[in-house]
Amino acid sequence: MSWLEKIRPNIVRGDRKRGPSKVPEGLWKKCVKCTAVLYRPELERNNDVCPKCDHHMRIGARRRLDTFLDPESREEIASDVLPRDRLKFKDIKKYKDRLSEAEKSTGEKEALIAMKGTVKGLPVVAVAFEFAFLGGSMGYVVGERFTRAAKVALEEKIPLVCFSATGGARMQEALISLMQMAKTSAIIERLKQNSLPYISVMTDPVYGGVSASLALLGDINIAEPGARSGFAGPNIIEQTIRQKLPPGFQRSEFLLDHGAIDMIVHRNDMRDRVGGLLAKLTGQTLLVPTDAEEEIAQEAEPEIIEKVVTEEEAQASASEDVVEVEPVDENEKKQEQ
């Protein structure tokens, strides 16, 4: 028997005693663009933007609104509007079963969340699509929630901001979903007639009926870096026209170069940038947060201290230049004589 066969049983027993490593699930996430393995808490602190390649990953609608609106002033709109299977639609699975599965996986009851709140003190109504809920598809509830949110903006005379992430109209609702294109476009026109700003922010992806209606009807159309947007996907277009599409086709950078959108804004700068645009469009001023005031005070304190020290040093140096003459005693003066 060789020496390796003698020690092998001990090695096996040692491995068995050690047991499987207990690593919590979901602690790491792989970037789909650069394949880097990222620590999830650090990734969430960066708003799900890859720190290696700057790829903007998808985030949920509620989390997006939580990071966009001021924390103390949120009020959900039209949460009581819920989906119904009016057509009793069924393909390989019943529509109502798909709705139940989507609700369990996302925790949301529909693909759009609307809230009223403030952005740096400016009142605003904001809506966001939940792509994980049936691909963020627009059906009756999505169109109705968007319309009710716009009506709140009309009543309060405040701006509307929309974050789109969708595959288009919901096929399980047929013409009912297509009608939402006209419905949302009409309410946006009412906002414009009342001189109320509507800012559309397109995140990855925005396709189908939403791209042909509410997503590109903003007074200012913004997109995140690398976001895809179009009516039909590039594969369908290539098969139809039988031509090779240019690199980066339908990406936000391509859309900006061809005038389809107005600007590209990084996710970490979105709140500041949109807040600044709203302040200019409404003629209001942004409220400076208390933490920013503290930072300004901390930055100003070293300058004041430095100035005081400089004055003290100047006084000390000036006193050193003065020669003090000691008084001469009269008795010493007589002895010298």
C-alpha positions in Angstrom: 0.0 0.0 0.0 1.4 3.4 -1.0 1.7 6.3 1.4 -1.1 8.2 -0.5 -3.6 5.4 0.1 -2.7 5.4 3.8 -3.5 9.1 4.3 -6.4 9.4 1.9 -9.1 8.1 4.4 -8.1 10.7 6.9 -8.4 13.4 4.2 -11.9 12.3 3.2 -13.0 12.1 6.9 -11.7 15.6 7.5 -13.6 17.0 4.5 -16.8 15.3 5.7 -16.4 16.8 9.1 -16.0 20.2 7.6 -19.4 20.0 5.8 -20.7 22.3 3.1 -19.9 26.0 3.3 -22.8 28.1 4.4 -23.0 31.1 2.0 -26.2 33.1 2.2 -28.2 33.1 -1.1 -28.4 36.3 -3.1 -25.3 37.7 -1.5 -23.5 38.1 -4.8 -24.8 39.1 -8.3 -23.1 38.7 -11.7 -23.1 41.6 -14.1 -24.6 40.5 -17.4 -22.3 42.9 -19.3 -18.8 42.5 -17.9 -19.5 39.2 -16.0 -18.0 40.7 -12.8 -19.3 39.1 -9.5 -20.5 41.9 -7.3 -21.3 42.1 -3.6 -25.1 42.8 -3.5 -25.1 45.3 -0.6 -22.5 47.4 -2.3 -24.3 47.1 -5.6 -27.6 48.3 -4.0 -25.8 51.3 -2.5 -24.8 52.2 -6.0 -28.4 52.0 -7.2 -27.7 48.7 -9.1 -25.2 50.3 -11.4 -22.1 48.0 -11.9 -19.1 49.7 -10.4 -16.8 47.9 -12.9 -18.5 48.7 -16.3 -21.2 51.2 -15.3 -24.0 48.9 -16.6 -27.4 50.0 -15.4 -29.3 46.9 -14.1 -33.0 46.8 -13.8 -34.6 47.8 -10.5 -38.1 47.6 -9.2 -40.7 50.3 -9.6 -41.2 50.9 -5.8 -37.5 51.1 -5.2 -37.0 53.5 -8.0 -39.7 55.8 -6.6 -38.2 55.5 -3.1 -34.8 56.7 -4.3 -36.4 59.5 -6.4 -38.9 61.1 -4.1 -38.3 62.7 -0.7 -38.8 60.1 2.0 -41.2 62.1 4.2 -43.8 63.0 1.5 -45.0 59.9 -0.4 -48.6 59.1 -1.0 -49.6 56.2 -3.4 -52.2 56.9 -6.0 -54.9 54.6 -7.4 -53.6 51.5 -5.6 -57.2 50.3 -5.4 -57.4 49.8 -9.2 -56.8 46.1 -9.7 -56.6 43.8 -12.7 -59.5 41.7 -14.0 -59.7 38.9 -16.6 -62.5 40.5 -18.6 -61.9 38.3 -21.7 -61.3 35.1 -19.8 -58.1 34.8 -21.8 -56.1 31.6 -22.0 -53.1 30.5 -24.0 -50.9 27.8 -22.5 -51.9 29.2 -19.1 -54.8 31.2 -17.8 -54.4 35.0 -17.6 -55.6 35.1 -14.0 -52.9 32.5 -13.1 -50.3 34.6 -14.7 -51.5 37.6 -12.7 -51.3 35.5 -9.5 -47.7 34.3 -10.3 -46.6 37.9 -11.1 -48.0 39.2 -7.8 -46.3 36.5 -5.8 -42.9 37.0 -7.5 -42.9 40.9 -7.3 -45.1 41.7 -4.4 -47.0 44.1 -6.5 -50.6 43.9 -7.9 -49.9 45.6 -11.2 -47.1 46.8 -13.5 -47.3 50.5 -12.6 -47.0 52.3 -9.3 -48.0 56.0 -8.9 -47.1 58.3 -6.1 -47.5 61.9 -5.1 -44.6 63.5 -3.2 -41.8 66.0 -3.5 -38.3 66.0 -5.1 -36.0 68.2 -3.0 -39.1 70.1 -1.8 -40.8 70.5 -5.2 -44.2 68.9 -5.4 -44.5 66.2 -8.1 -46.5 63.2 -9.2 -44.2 60.2 -10.2 -45.1 56.9 -11.8 -42.8 53.9 -12.5 -43.2 50.6 -14.4 -42.5 47.3 -12.8 -40.8 45.2 -15.5 -40.8 42.1 -13.5 -44.6 42.1 -13.5 -45.5 40.5 -16.9 -42.7 42.5 -18.6 -44.1 45.8 -17.5 -46.9 45.4 -20.1 -49.6 48.0 -20.3 -53.2 46.9 -19.7 -56.3 48.6 -18.4 -54.9 49.0 -14.8 -51.6 50.5 -16.0 -53.4 53.0 -18.3 -56.0 53.8 -15.6 -53.4 54.4 -12.9 -51.3 56.6 -15.2 -54.5 58.6 -16.1 -55.5 59.1 -12.4 -51.9 60.1 -11.5 -52.0 62.7 -14.3 -55.4 64.0 -13.1 -53.9 64.5 -9.6 -51.2 66.5 -11.3 -53.8 68.6 -13.0 -55.8 69.2 -9.8 -52.7 70.0 -7.8 -51.1 71.9 -10.7 -47.8 70.1 -10.3 -45.5 68.2 -12.8 -45.7 64.6 -13.8 -42.6 62.3 -14.1 -42.8 58.8 -15.6 -40.1 56.1 -15.5 -40.8 53.6 -18.3 -39.6 49.9 -18.4 -41.9 47.8 -20.5 -42.4 45.4 -23.4 -45.4 47.1 -24.7 -49.2 46.5 -24.7 -50.5 43.4 -22.8 -51.7 40.9 -25.4 -53.9 39.1 -22.8 -56.2 42.2 -22.8 -56.3 42.7 -26.6 -58.0 45.9 -27.7 -58.5 47.0 -24.1 -54.7 47.3 -23.8 -54.4 49.1 -27.1 -57.0 51.6 -26.0 -54.6 52.7 -23.2 -52.3 54.3 -25.9 -54.9 56.8 -26.8 -56.1 57.2 -23.2 -52.6 58.1 -21.9 -51.8 60.3 -24.9 -55.0 62.3 -24.3 -54.3 63.0 -20.6 -50.7 64.1 -21.5 -52.1 66.6 -24.0 -54.3 68.0 -21.2 -51.1 68.5 -19.1 -49.6 70.5 -21.9 -52.7 72.6 -22.4 -52.5 73.5 -18.7 -48.7 74.3 -19.0 -47.8 71.5 -16.6 -44.4 69.8 -17.3 -44.3 66.1 -18.2 -40.9 64.5 -18.0 -40.5 61.0 -19.5 -37.5 58.9 -18.3 -36.9 55.7 -20.4 -35.1 52.9 -18.7 -34.1 49.5 -20.3 -36.2 48.4 -22.1 -39.1 50.4 -23.6 -40.9 48.8 -26.6 -44.3 48.4 -28.2 -47.3 50.5 -27.5 -45.7 52.4 -24.6 -42.9 53.7 -26.8 -45.5 54.8 -29.3 -47.5 56.7 -26.7 -46.6 58.0 -23.3 -42.8 57.2 -23.3 -41.9 59.7 -26.1 -44.5 62.4 -25.4 -42.6 64.2 -22.7 -41.7 67.9 -22.7 -38.3 66.5 -22.0 -37.4 62.9 -22.9 -34.6 61.4 -20.9 -33.0 58.0 -21.0 -30.6 56.0 -18.9 -27.2 55.0 -20.4 -27.5 52.0 -22.7 -31.4 51.8 -22.5 -33.1 50.2 -25.4 -36.2 51.8 -26.9 -38.3 51.3 -30.1 -41.6 50.0 -31.4 -40.3 46.6 -32.6 -37.1 44.8 -31.6 -34.0 44.8 -33.7 -34.3 41.1 -34.6 -37.8 41.6 -36.0 -36.7 44.7 -38.0 -33.7 42.8 -39.5 -35.9 39.9 -40.5 -38.4 42.3 -42.1 -36.1 44.6 -44.1 -33.4 41.9 -44.5 -30.7 44.3 -43.8 -28.0 44.5 -41.0 -28.8 47.3 -38.5 -26.0 49.7 -37.4 -24.2 49.0 -34.1 -25.9 50.3 -31.0 -29.3 50.6 -32.9 -32.1 51.6 -30.5 -29.7 52.3 -27.6 -30.1 55.6 -25.8 -26.8 56.9 -27.3 -28.1 56.1 -30.8 -31.4 57.8 -30.0 -29.7 60.9 -28.7 -27.5 61.2 -31.8 -30.6 61.0 -34.0 -32.7 63.5 -32.0 -35.2 61.0 -30.6 -34.4 62.0 -27.0 -33.1 65.1 -25.3 -30.5 63.8 -22.9 -28.9 60.8 -21.2 -28.7 60.9 -17.4 -26.8 58.5 -15.2 -29.0 56.8 -12.6 -27.0 58.2 -9.7 -27.6 61.8 -11.0 -31.2 61.3 -12.0 -32.8 62.8 -8.9 -30.6 66.0 -9.0 -31.0 66.4 -12.7 -34.7 66.0 -12.8 -35.1 68.2 -9.8 -33.1 70.9 -11.4 -35.2 70.7 -14.6 -38.5 70.8 -12.6 -37.2 73.9 -10.8 -36.5 75.7 -14.1 -39.8 74.6 -15.7 -41.9 75.6 -12.8 -39.9 78.7 -11.7 -39.5 77.4 -8.2 -36.4 77.0 -6.1 -35.0 73.7 -4.7 -34.9 73.3 -1.0 -31.4 72.6 0.3 -31.4 69.4 2.5 -30.2 69.7 6.1 -27.3 67.3 5.4 -26.1 69.5 2.6 -26.2 72.5 4.9 -24.0 70.6 7.4 -21.6 69.8 4.7 -21.4 73.4 3.6 -20.8 74.5 7.2 -18.1 71.9 7.6 -16.3 73.0 4.5 -16.5 76.6 5.6 -15.1 76.1 9.1 -11.5 75.2 8.1 -11.3 78.5 6.1 -12.4 80.5 9.1 -9.9 78.7 11.4 -7.1 79.2 8.9 -7.9 82.9 8.7 -7.9 83.3 12.5 -4.6 81.5 12.9 -3.0 83.6 10.2 -4.1 86.8 12.0 -2.6 85.5 15.3 0.6 84.6 13.6 0.8 88.0 12.1 0.3 89.7 15.5 3.0 87.4 17.0 5.4 88.1 14.2 4.8 91.8 14.6 5.4 91.7 18.3 8.7 89.9 17.7 9.9 92.8 15.5 9.4 95.4 18.3 12.6 95.8 20.5 11.7 96.6 24.1 14.2 98.9 25.9 14.8 98.1 29.5 14.8 101.0 32.0 18.2 102.0 33.4 18.6 102.3 37.2 19.9 105.7 38.4 22.3 104.2 41.0 23.9 102.0 38.4 24.3 105.1 36.2 26.1 107.1 39.0 28.5 104.1 39.7 29.4 104.0 36.1 30.2 107.7 36.1 
